[in-house]
Amino acid sequence: MTDLPPPALRLRIDSSAIAANWNVLDRLSGPARAGAAVKADCYSLGVDSCIPALREAGCRDYFVAHWSEVPAVLRHVPADQLAVLHGPVTAGDAAYARAAGVRPIINNPQQARLWLESGGGACDLMVDTGINRLGVTPDQLSDPAIQALDVHLLLSHLASADEDCAQNAQQLADFRSVMALVKHRRASLANSAGIGLGSEYGFDLTRPGIALYGGIPRQELAQAIRQVAYPQAALIQVRDLPAGASVGYNATFTATEPMRIGVVSLGYADGVLRCWAGGHFVHGETSLPILGKVSMDMIVISLDAAPILREGDWVELPYSLPEAARQTGLSQYELLTVLGHRFER
Ligand SMILES: *Cc1c(COP(=O)(O)O)cnc(C)c1O
């Protein structure tokens, strides 16, 4: 059989930018080391593209959300460097953690009992200091099952670190007081935005995610962080449009004069949602406006500014995350995790 031809859409990953981002976040963490949140397939950029760069840069602490995410990460890092945020919800989860040698993050007394009943051993402990999502509440810390744990990393998660608000200092103070109540080897509070709040938020380990992948959750990080992901797609058709003709579903764009247009092989099934309408692609420095609605597998652009472009030529969606977030109304997190499986990574 002949080989499958390469897809007409690709996500270019700048792995030197990932390494540079990890290094800068590690430095900004002060005396703390930086780890890496690699959940959701490294925010959709691909563990196989991202984790080797993080590992070579020196990262030794990785976090995923689901047990299903463990095997892909273990292809790249030793099991004792990986922790699972959702913790053991079932006895099967606990058994899997033991067999894989991965640390569960215990989030409540029930999970603590499951872990101890499965045989126990080193684990991490999430304490809720105000996000009210996962984590033991401070008053549950005296529970015998919690006290019986062998806690490697004690952690909590900031709810509003991307804003200047009183909740940050409150969570910092509350985390300091719970640290005295549980024996632990290391402590960790800050995500990417928390690193921007200052090194007093660093403790022993920080857990950046979005900023590794080019997100800028706080202005303090703006100069330091580089773009990592570049969505690119080929033109699969080029055509001339007469004046008065409309483009796409519901004919939301009508040409007022003859134009040259191109069909890009990228659509909302790939994560380029309809909120991109009104945006543009680029070819080098040239801006190519999106015309009409985004379809599932196609976007139509104006080629008037680059009439030399032909079928098979590639164009790029500008994906600087802060700018793309302003343009679309999506969060920087959504802009990454929405990117689909059809991209060659
Ligand atoms: C996702 C996650 C992180 C990373 O957060 P970013 O805002 O992407 O830096 C850190 N800690 C926990 C508990 C998380 O769930």
The ligand as a Tripos MOL2 file, in Angstrom:
@<TRIPOS>MOLECULE
LIG
   15    15     1     0     0
SMALL
NO_CHARGES

@<TRIPOS>ATOM
      1 C1         -3.6680   22.8300   35.6860 C.3       1 LIG1
      2 C2         -3.0320   22.9920   37.0150 C.ar      1 LIG1
      3 C3         -1.8410   23.7020   37.1470 C.ar      1 LIG1
      4 C4         -1.2420   24.5180   36.0140 C.3       1 LIG1
      5 O1         -1.9600   25.7310   35.9570 O.3       1 LIG1
      6 P1         -1.6250   26.8890   34.8810 P.3       1 LIG1
      7 O2         -2.5970   27.9620   35.2300 O.co2     1 LIG1
      8 O3         -1.8670   26.3220   33.5350 O.co2     1 LIG1
      9 O4         -0.2120   27.2890   35.0800 O.co2     1 LIG1
     10 C5         -1.2200   23.7080   38.3920 C.ar      1 LIG1
     11 N1         -1.7730   23.0660   39.4460 N.ar      1 LIG1
     12 C6         -2.9420   22.4120   39.3660 C.ar      1 LIG1
     13 C7         -3.5020   21.7490   40.5730 C.3       1 LIG1
     14 C8         -3.6250   22.3650   38.1640 C.ar      1 LIG1
     15 O5         -4.8070   21.7360   38.0920 O.3       1 LIG1
@<TRIPOS>BOND
     1     1     2 1
     2     2     3 ar
     3     2    14 ar
     4     3     4 1
     5     3    10 ar
     6     4     5 1
     7     5     6 1
     8     6     7 2
     9     6     8 1
    10     6     9 1
    11    10    11 ar
    12    11    12 ar
    13    12    13 1
    14    12    14 ar
    15    14    15 1
@<TRIPOS>SUBSTRUCTURE
     1 LIG1         1 GROUP 0 **** ****
